[in-house]
Amino acid sequence: MNGPAALPLAGRHVAIVHPAWHSCGTYRVVLGQVAAYRALGARVAPVAICDMPGYTPDRAWRWRSFVEATPELSQGERWFGGASFHAFAAPRFLRDVLWPYLHGDQAVIRAGVAERAELAPGLTDRRFDLVHCNHFFLMSVAKRLARGAPILLDSHDLQARQFALMNERTPWLPPRVTYDRMLARELELMRGADLLLHLNAQEYDDFRALLPEKEHALLYPSAPEAPLGPGGGDILLVASNNSANVDSVCWFLREVLADASIANLRIVGNVDAGVKARDPALYAAHRAAFVGRVDDPGAAYATARLVLLPTISGHGLSIKTVEALASGLPLITTSHAFRGMRVDPARFSDVIVADSAADFAHALKAAAADARVPSEAQRAASDMRRFYDAHFSLDAYRANIADLAPPLIGAAMRA
């Protein structure tokens, strides 16, 4: 198809503001956003904002490792921003940002660093038709780029919940920041967006209640397709290094596996560092199963016959669950892995739901003994893959963005 109907954002300039993260769910979501806007004809400018001192855009050497870890974003223009060392040492930063952070205020530190981020003149001189911002704490950057253009804000879950979970294991100074204080800052910054996008059903319902005056949309993210073959003997567990994933992997190793040994178990992702830090003895006992970070986590599904989702912790949509659905492989999962999706995982023919360690271990033992490997055709035709195609594919995401973005741009131009 050609013409304006096929490319509703042709000639439009869109900035996608995102944290300078990789090897995580947020990064996979950002890749889907970039691909969707480009497919709709827009000129896309991804803008990575770092939360560490000294990552200013003029210090290219400091960004080298991030660029190497995110080659997908180098297929077009890309921009960087961050606060200088001087900004971190300023008395106002120490008083208003660092001091509350020492009491556990995860919201203030993220927003405070973003507010002080330096941006390249070539970026700030651009006129954007739309800014798509990821996470509330980057809203100050989004506003600087928008200059009157509409802002779409992807909430990526109710972040105050994530912060409270992170704080459980950190010895902050008393008095510790409250959940309500972090939530209040989150909501304050979110009010600056024109449309709030929510990646899962739970956060959509929660934010509609918390911010009834704002416009909201439930927009499942686009997750990259997982390979449908050729298959192999691997039993796969994919996880990045965050607190919820570390909790889940430790539970799996300690409570599900215990002293058992499962051949061909592969734990892929940089969660290995988190498990090693949390429980060195547990990591050592299962070291052979850890693969560590890989450049393309999706490729791990190509040589697998079974996927494990032993998720017991975390909030928001699980991108690794979406990737597992895309693979069409049989799954053993907890109910919690499907949080934020309005679907009962038991409806899928090749999914076993096991919420207790004993049930998970029993299901895993039986599945491990079954050496059958699903064919590419079987995986492509599975009800899991069909669900992914309908809700989480690039085509589905692109169609939703095509419905949401043009009216906002049009309204801004008429104002």
WONOR-V630041 format. One line per field, one symbol per residue. ss: DSSP state (H for helix, E for strand, C for the rest). psi: psi as a letter, one per 20 degrees, with the letter a starting at -180 (. if undefined). A space follows every 50 residues. Layout:
ss=???
psi=???
//
This chain:
ss=CCCCCCCCCCCCEEEEEEECCCCCHHHHHHHHHHHHHHHCCCEEEEEEEC CCCCCCCCCHHHHHHHHHHCHHHHHCCEEEEECCHHHHHCHHHHHHHHHH HCCCCHHHHHHHHHHCCEECHHHHCCCCCEEEEECHHHHHHHHHHHCCCE EEEECCCCHHHHHHHHHCCCCCCCCCCCHHHHHHHHHHHHCCCCEEEECC HHHHHHHHHHCCCCCEEECCCCCCCCCCCCCCCEEEEECCCCHHHHHHHH HHHHHHHCCCCCCCEEEECCHHHHHHHHCHHHHHHCHHHEEECCCCHHHH HHHEEEEEECCCCCCCCCHHHHHHHHHCCEEEECHHHHCCCCCCHHHCCC EEECCCHHHHHHHHHHHHHCCCCCCHHHHHCCHHHHHHHHHCCHHHHHHH HHHHHHHHHHHHHHC
psi=qrrhhhmikpiqpppopqqmqrlrgghhgghhgggghhhjiqopnpoppq jqqilqhimhhhighgghilhhijjaqqrqqrqrhghhiqhhghgigggh hijjnhghgghhghhjpqqqhhgiiqoqhqpopophijhhgghhhgliqq ppoohlrohhggghghihjpmrqqpqqqghghhggghghhiiqhppppir hghggghhhhmiirpqponprppqpqqjairbjpopopprnrgghggghg gggghggdjrpoqkpooprjihhgghhgnhggghhkhhhphapqhnhhhh ihkriqppmloirqqrpohhgghgghhjqqqpqrhhhjqipmqohihphk pppoiqhghggghggghhiojqpqrhggghjqhghhgghhhjrhgggghg hhhggghggghhhh.
//
